[in-house]
Amino acid sequence: MVDPDVEWLIKGEKYYFGYKGSVLADVNKGFISKVHVTPANQGEGPELPKMMKYVETKRLMTDKAYDSEKSRQFLKSRSIKDEIMYGQEKTIRFDLLRRNLTD
C-alpha cells in the first residue's frame, strides 16, 4: 500500500521522499504547542494560516521560508508582530533566544 500524500522533493542535489514537519513552540513556557505535517514537496510559507489556527500570540519568530507578502499580511491582520529571520540574523537571534530561556 502506498500513501497517496507522500511526495518527492529535490533540494540542491539531494532527493527526499516523504513529509515535512513544521513545529510551533511556545518559548515562554518551553513546550511544543503544535505540529503540522505536509508532503515534502509543499512549501512551508503557504501553510502559515493553518499553523496559526487557534494560536494566540503577540509575535511570531520564524525562518525565511515564511517570508512572503501574504504571510506578512496574515500576521498583520491578526496583530501579530512579524519577526521573520534571514541568514546570519537568524543565527544571532536564536542564540539570544536560547540565552534568554536558560537564564
Beta strands, then each sheet from edge to edge (+ up, - down):
strand 1: 7-11
strand 2: 14-26
strand 3: 31-39
strand 4: 59-62
strand 5: 81-84
sheet 1: 1+ 2- 3+
sheet 2: 4+ 5+
end
